[in-house]
Amino acid sequence: MASDSPESLMTLCTDYCLHNLEGTLCYLLDNETLRLHPDIFLPSEICDRLVNEYVELVNSDSIFEHNESFFTLFSDPRSTRLARIHLREDIVQDQDLEAIRKQDLVELFLTNCEKLTAKSLQTLTSFSPTLISLSLFGCSNIFLEEENPGGCEDDFNPSRQVLVKDFTFEGFSRLRFLNLGRMTEGVKVETLIRPLASLTALDLSHIQLNDILFLTQWKDSLASLVLYNMDLCEEHIQAIAQLRNLRHLDISRDRLSSYYKFKLTRKVLNLFVENLVNLTSLDISGHTMLENCTISSMEEKVGQTSTNPEKSSIAPFRNLKRPLQFLGLFETSLCRLSYIPAYKVTGDKNEDQVLNAIEAYTEHRQEITSRAINLLFDIARIERCTQLLRALKLVITALKCHKYDKNIQVTGSAALFYLTNSEYRMEQSIKLRRQVIQVVLNGMESYQEVTVQRNCCLTLCNFSIPEELEFQYRRVNELLLNILNPTRQDESIQRIAVHLCNALVCQVDNDHKEAVGKMGFVMTMLKLIQKKLVDKTCDQVMEFSWSALWNITDETPDNCEMFLNYSGMKLFLECLKEFPNKQELHRNMLGLLGNVAEVQELRPQLMTSQFISVFRSFEPILRLIPQGISPVSQHWATWALYNLVSVYPDKYCPLLIKEGGLLLLRDMIKMASARPETKEMGRKVIEHCNNFMDENMDTSR
């Protein structure tokens, strides 16, 4: 059984403060602008956490609202200190960086912040004296500025964006780590970074450079170089071989993204092994091997594995002095070899390699991550996942990180369905299962694609409902009702969503039912029923809809009234007429009417002439009388008989006697499970019928 360790006090306090800024750290100026209380002083350990958690909440929790004045809380380093912050996605704008420009930042990671423009480049210079690590990955507009700032601009004459020409990292004397991945095309990388004397780690992912010889400027200091998706050539390889202090080298590629002329050879790998003697991490994922780099399979012993370089199945790696800590072989044939001289390998050979791939590539390589998650999906579906907790956490992280990526949302939600089924239930903590629910609901909100919606709904079916969903009760109901509203909705999603809706209103308190009723639950179910009637179809959607209405009207007069106000009785009668032989449907429908009948002021609306005219036979009602397991239906059926025989005795007393109703009522009165008031009403029905027979008995001689 998985254990639930409590959150740290720091985590709990941070979360509470962020959800209650106005009641804790701040006050509202002019009813809209957040201001820090004057007596608050927070160190960087707390401020960093507040900012990073805030960004995480805005990006992963749709209920949490972004406040545009949030970053101004950290504008004065005398009261709030920032040191290491990670900002991502479109919530970060130029004015937000400007607000914190006085801070002595040591680490600033900006990921996919596409709203940042060249104005933020100037703000970056404010951090130059202290900044050690900087990431601008995916900030595709940060090197662009308006050609004519201050000029006329409208929908027909938008301002033209041009590359910034005069910015370099001059003055960033302490900068050691720099990530320029997905940088705007046309920026002169060499000119930009040449002033960085202390550079030890550089990421140039997705950047095409014909010449990288300038990197040899840092041949004594550069320890990490990432050239993911750079189309390499012989000159690139020779330049890399001169960077003798490299410990991490990544020349991997996405094999599906475009055509690459470069092919890996035994000679290239030999060159790396001979020259890069400090290498502990190498990624060559996605590459095609031009020649055979492997040792004959005859030398490998079946079923055995080894990380010893001397036994390596990859020939060039036999000259390694020690096993690599990491070796990226995803989507290469090399990952399936037996003797790989590395402690952690990415690939598709087994679960461990696949999980390593998801872990290594999630943050910046969603195109690779989605394919790795798809492999995990197959493992969870066909085999058994042996590292369940790790797998779940990695998929959750990927779904949070790439909320708007269709491929990750499709493959991730599908994997979650198999990773949360009953087979793995005992291994999952409450906290972890709640995290799954959160990302599933995020996916349903952010992506309206049919496959994502279906996967998410199916995954929710793996949870105990309503108990495990109660902490997100309102949100999940709103999402399901939203799915059910469009009449064009996919039939399978509709069926699952109605099932979930029904389960959510079963066995919850009346406050929950009333709240869901006000969200449009009753009207949505009636619309579904109306659509099925038009199609002349009685299927699971129809039955679940009536069942859901039965559940949501139980002891909730407001919902019962809604049912009547939205023409529920009209649909009730039409369903009885259209589907006379559907007993399970009738049970749900009559159970619902039983709930309505318990609301005294609504009873007259049930006894309309149209309603009464339907009952040419009491059979649908009499079927409910013996049902001791459903006292509500039993009570409604008895009440309906009482009203019919007392208001229209000439028509309905003979019918009830003819169809054996009196015998069923006498048996019900003997039942221990029947309600006292139901028994009393049953006696009155029998009395009415007996009186009718006495009055109409033929006494002529």
Helices and strands as residue ranges (DSSP letters): H 9-19, E 26-29, E 33-36, H 44-60, G 70-74, E 84-88, H 94-99, E 107-111, H 118-124, G 125-127, E 133-135, E 144-146, E 161-163, E 177-179, H 189-193, E 201-203, G 213-218, E 224-226, H 234-241, E 248-250, H 266-275, E 281-283, G 297-299, G 309-311, G 315-319, E 324-328, G 333-336, E 342-346, H 351-361, H 366-382, H 388-401, H 406-419, G 422-427, H 430-446, H 450-460, G 467-472, H 473-484, H 491-504, H 510-518, H 521-534, H 540-552, H 557-565, H 568-578, H 583-597, G 600-602, H 603-606, H 609-614, H 619-622, H 631-647, H 649-658, H 661-670, H 676-695
